[in-house]
Structures are given as structure tokens and as C-alpha cells.
């Protein structure tokens, strides 16, 4: 009878967790790098990030190898096997495979999206053609990125939350209060819901949400960590994030 009671209790606990939208995951693993703006590359094992020394670097999770991508630059987007870097003077591509730097050239065939230098708009480059949009009017636009199929963008408006729009700026979805959004795949996004006292972060929880059916799951439960800049690889097995102290953690989902 006692064994039956234990099994019943475990079953109830499992049902509660499944229905609560909380994804089961491993404990956070501290990686030996310091930085923020952590983003998974397409291979699902390489992380691109901004270091505390303002460099753009890559970190191979499996090989635990850290490599310089670009120095003294903050803006980058991951485009397939290349990292497109934007600094004050130029834009150029760095191969993730070889580490070689090259002019954009044919790599500009396609679409890229950035926030403007004054943050007041979003700049979309389409095969060399420039389009400037303000999807929600006069706001500060940050955390801009394209969906993997390059048909949509996600961005954050300071003080409001995060939004998904098409390339013309028509709003598809609003997630109030969501910060540091990024794409998982064409239908799912990951973001942080943060509490602060107006001066510093107090807590943060990470969610993954499907923009088609509006289902969402919590990837982290409240801990002593305050996860920022979340990124999930495309097959949904790994979550990486940084903290206000620029420590970088990995969670196996």
C-alpha cells in the first residue's frame, strides 16, 4: 500500500509539472567565459557573444575553445556559417569555420536587420536595398533580429516589451514586458521576464513561446541566478544565458 501511495504521489507531481508549462531541465552549468549578448550559432554548439573587453568572440561548448571574432565591436548578426560584424566604419563577414575575415560582397545577398545608430528605428537591408521602419513609432529599438527564414523580425522597445513584425513593420505579436528576445526557430521565440527596483535587476525567468498558437513554457524557475540574454539552439536542447555579473551559463533542456 505504501508503494502504491508513493507512485500515486509521483504521478500527481508529474501531472502538475506538465500542466504548469514548466520545462524540466538540468542545473545551470557555469562556462569559463565572461560576457553578454549570448547567441547560439546554427550548429547548436557554438556561442557568439560580446566579451567584457568589448570584443566579439565565439565559444565551442563541446571543445571548450574560445576564439576572437572581431575586436572592439558590439553589433553582430549570425548568418549561416558567418558572423556579420558592424562597427562605426564598415560591415564585414567572419567565417565561423575558418575565422577568416572578408568583405561582404555576395554575402549581402539576402536580408539583414539592425537597430539604427540612434536606436530610433530599424534598418533592414535587402540585397543592398535599405528600408528604415518604425513599427511602433518613435521608440528606442534594441535586440533586433531576423527569423531563420528571414520573413519576420523580433525587437524590443525600451520600457514596453518585445514585438514580432513582418519586414514592413506590421505587428504580428506583442509580448508585454518581455526583454532580450531572440529566435529559436521560425515559430518560437525565447525571452526574459525581469523584475527590478528601477535601479538593478531583482529576478528573471526565461520563457519559450510559440507565436502561432501562443503556448509558452518556462525554461527556468526562480533561483539565485538572474538570467539575461537567453538563446536556445534550433533543436531546443540547450539554453545559454548571461547574468548581470557577465557570467555565462548553459542549461541542457
VMD Tcl script that draws the C-alpha trace (Angstrom):
set ca {
  {0.00 0.00 0.00}
  {2.86 2.36 0.87}
  {4.47 1.77 -2.57}
  {1.16 2.48 -4.29}
  {0.84 5.75 -2.36}
  {4.37 6.81 -3.38}
  {3.70 6.02 -7.05}
  {0.43 7.93 -6.88}
  {2.17 10.96 -5.36}
  {4.86 10.91 -8.05}
  {2.19 10.69 -10.75}
  {0.33 13.70 -9.33}
  {3.59 15.68 -9.18}
  {4.37 14.81 -12.81}
  {0.91 15.81 -13.99}
  {1.15 19.12 -12.12}
  {4.53 19.94 -13.65}
  {3.41 19.01 -17.16}
  {0.32 21.17 -16.86}
  {2.14 24.11 -15.38}
  {4.14 24.84 -18.53}
  {7.46 24.33 -16.71}
  {10.05 22.54 -18.83}
  {12.27 20.07 -17.00}
  {15.96 20.98 -17.31}
  {19.38 20.37 -15.82}
  {21.11 22.60 -13.32}
  {22.89 25.63 -14.81}
  {26.49 24.88 -15.81}
  {28.95 27.75 -15.45}
  {31.09 28.20 -18.56}
  {34.55 29.69 -18.36}
  {33.79 32.84 -20.32}
  {32.74 36.36 -19.37}
  {30.34 38.44 -21.47}
  {26.77 39.09 -22.58}
  {24.54 39.09 -25.70}
  {24.99 35.32 -25.92}
  {23.66 33.75 -29.14}
  {23.77 30.21 -30.50}
  {25.17 29.70 -33.98}
  {23.38 27.40 -36.41}
  {25.45 24.34 -35.39}
  {23.89 24.45 -31.91}
  {27.22 24.11 -30.10}
  {28.96 27.41 -30.86}
  {28.05 30.52 -28.87}
  {28.77 34.03 -30.17}
  {28.94 36.73 -27.53}
  {30.21 40.19 -26.59}
  {33.07 39.88 -24.12}
  {33.68 42.19 -21.18}
  {36.59 43.64 -23.19}
  {34.10 44.66 -25.93}
  {35.26 42.02 -28.39}
  {33.04 39.66 -30.36}
  {34.08 36.10 -29.55}
  {32.95 32.52 -30.23}
  {32.94 29.67 -27.73}
  {32.69 25.98 -28.69}
  {30.75 24.29 -25.89}
  {31.96 20.79 -26.76}
  {35.63 21.65 -27.24}
  {35.56 24.44 -24.60}
  {37.52 26.56 -27.07}
  {37.25 30.35 -27.07}
  {38.19 32.36 -30.17}
  {38.29 36.01 -31.21}
  {35.86 37.00 -33.99}
  {36.27 40.79 -34.00}
  {37.82 43.38 -31.73}
  {36.18 46.45 -30.21}
  {32.78 46.00 -31.86}
  {29.38 45.45 -30.30}
  {26.95 44.74 -33.16}
  {26.79 41.40 -34.92}
  {24.31 39.05 -36.55}
  {24.76 35.36 -37.25}
  {24.10 34.49 -40.90}
  {24.53 30.77 -41.53}
  {28.22 29.96 -41.26}
  {29.25 33.60 -40.98}
  {29.11 36.32 -38.35}
  {28.29 39.69 -39.90}
  {30.02 42.41 -37.89}
  {29.07 46.08 -37.92}
  {31.29 48.76 -36.47}
  {31.47 52.54 -36.89}
  {33.27 52.33 -40.23}
  {32.20 49.18 -42.07}
  {30.39 45.87 -42.17}
  {32.23 42.64 -42.89}
  {31.85 38.87 -42.55}
  {33.86 36.44 -40.44}
  {33.71 32.72 -41.22}
  {32.86 30.60 -38.18}
  {34.69 27.67 -39.74}
  {37.98 29.30 -40.72}
  {37.91 32.56 -38.77}
  {38.81 34.43 -41.96}
  {37.52 37.96 -42.43}
  {36.15 39.11 -45.79}
  {34.20 41.96 -47.33}
  {30.51 41.25 -47.55}
  {30.34 41.01 -51.33}
  {28.00 38.18 -52.28}
  {27.24 37.55 -48.61}
  {24.89 40.54 -48.73}
  {22.54 38.57 -50.97}
  {19.61 38.20 -48.65}
  {18.34 40.21 -45.74}
  {19.83 41.63 -42.56}
  {18.33 43.81 -39.82}
  {19.89 46.19 -37.29}
  {18.77 48.92 -34.99}
  {19.79 52.38 -36.20}
  {22.77 54.05 -34.55}
  {20.44 56.37 -32.61}
  {18.13 53.42 -31.71}
  {15.09 55.30 -33.07}
  {14.38 52.95 -35.98}
  {15.18 49.56 -37.52}
  {17.27 49.29 -40.66}
  {16.56 46.38 -43.00}
  {18.99 45.63 -45.82}
  {17.57 43.53 -48.65}
  {20.08 42.66 -51.40}
  {21.69 46.05 -50.99}
  {18.40 47.95 -50.75}
  {17.86 49.86 -47.49}
  {14.50 50.18 -45.76}
  {14.05 52.09 -42.48}
  {10.99 51.23 -40.39}
  {9.44 52.29 -37.07}
  {6.91 49.53 -36.30}
  {5.54 51.23 -33.17}
  {6.51 54.82 -33.87}
  {9.06 56.93 -32.01}
  {10.66 54.44 -29.62}
  {14.09 53.07 -28.80}
  {14.54 49.80 -30.73}
  {17.02 47.20 -29.49}
  {17.62 43.43 -29.63}
  {16.64 43.35 -33.31}
  {16.97 40.04 -35.15}
  {15.59 38.21 -38.18}
  {13.74 34.92 -38.04}
  {15.70 32.00 -39.56}
  {13.57 32.13 -42.74}
  {14.11 35.93 -42.85}
  {10.41 36.71 -43.17}
  {9.94 38.34 -39.74}
  {11.85 40.38 -37.19}
  {11.74 40.48 -33.43}
  {12.76 43.51 -31.42}
  {12.44 45.11 -28.01}
  {11.09 48.59 -27.38}
  {12.65 50.04 -24.24}
  {10.16 50.14 -21.37}
  {7.37 48.42 -23.32}
  {8.25 44.85 -24.21}
  {9.03 42.78 -27.27}
  {7.33 42.57 -30.64}
  {7.29 40.42 -33.76}
  {6.61 42.14 -37.08}
  {6.90 41.47 -40.77}
  {9.61 43.20 -42.77}
  {7.34 46.16 -43.48}
  {6.84 46.81 -39.77}
  {3.32 45.36 -39.39}
  {2.99 43.97 -35.87}
  {2.28 40.24 -35.68}
  {2.63 39.71 -31.94}
  {3.29 41.73 -28.78}
  {4.80 40.25 -25.61}
  {4.39 42.88 -22.90}
  {7.33 43.22 -20.56}
  {9.49 40.67 -22.41}
  {13.19 41.53 -22.62}
  {16.19 40.22 -24.58}
  {14.11 38.31 -27.18}
  {15.67 36.01 -29.76}
  {14.52 33.37 -32.25}
  {14.63 29.64 -31.58}
  {13.14 28.73 -34.98}
  {10.63 30.33 -37.36}
  {7.73 29.81 -34.94}
  {9.29 30.04 -31.47}
  {11.00 32.80 -29.54}
  {12.79 32.91 -26.20}
  {12.85 35.87 -23.84}
  {13.32 37.00 -20.24}
  {10.67 38.33 -17.88}
  {12.53 40.52 -15.42}
  {11.69 42.21 -12.14}
  {13.75 45.18 -10.97}
  {13.58 48.01 -8.47}
  {14.23 50.71 -11.05}
  {17.96 50.56 -10.45}
  {19.03 46.94 -10.59}
  {17.72 43.51 -11.54}
  {16.00 41.53 -8.78}
  {14.88 38.37 -10.57}
  {14.40 36.92 -14.03}
  {12.68 33.94 -15.61}
  {13.18 32.60 -19.13}
  {10.28 31.53 -21.35}
  {9.97 29.98 -24.78}
  {6.80 30.89 -26.69}
  {5.17 29.75 -29.92}
  {3.98 32.83 -31.82}
  {1.39 30.83 -33.79}
  {-0.56 29.07 -31.04}
  {0.57 31.34 -28.15}
  {1.68 28.44 -25.96}
  {4.64 29.12 -23.71}
  {6.86 27.19 -21.32}
  {9.08 28.34 -18.52}
  {12.67 27.19 -19.01}
  {13.96 28.37 -15.65}
  {12.42 28.54 -12.23}
  {13.39 31.27 -9.81}
  {16.88 30.71 -8.45}
  {19.62 32.90 -7.12}
  {20.70 33.46 -10.75}
  {19.31 36.30 -12.83}
  {19.38 35.05 -16.43}
  {19.68 37.64 -19.22}
  {20.25 37.42 -22.99}
  {18.78 33.91 -23.39}
  {19.39 31.87 -26.53}
  {18.12 28.38 -27.36}
  {19.61 26.22 -30.11}
  {17.29 25.38 -33.01}
  {16.51 21.83 -31.89}
  {15.56 23.12 -28.44}
  {18.01 21.08 -26.37}
  {20.25 23.79 -24.93}
  {19.71 27.18 -23.30}
  {22.51 29.66 -22.76}
  {22.35 32.97 -20.92}
  {24.48 35.51 -19.10}
  {23.98 37.22 -15.74}
  {24.41 40.85 -14.61}
  {27.91 39.84 -13.48}
  {28.69 38.67 -17.07}
  {28.93 35.03 -16.04}
  {27.68 32.70 -18.80}
  {25.67 29.56 -18.05}
  {24.45 26.56 -20.06}
  {21.32 24.52 -19.28}
  {20.51 21.23 -21.02}
  {16.76 21.22 -21.60}
}
mol new
graphics top color blue
foreach p $ca { graphics top sphere $p radius 0.5 }
foreach p [lrange $ca 0 end-1] q [lrange $ca 1 end] { graphics top cylinder $p $q radius 0.2 }
display resetview
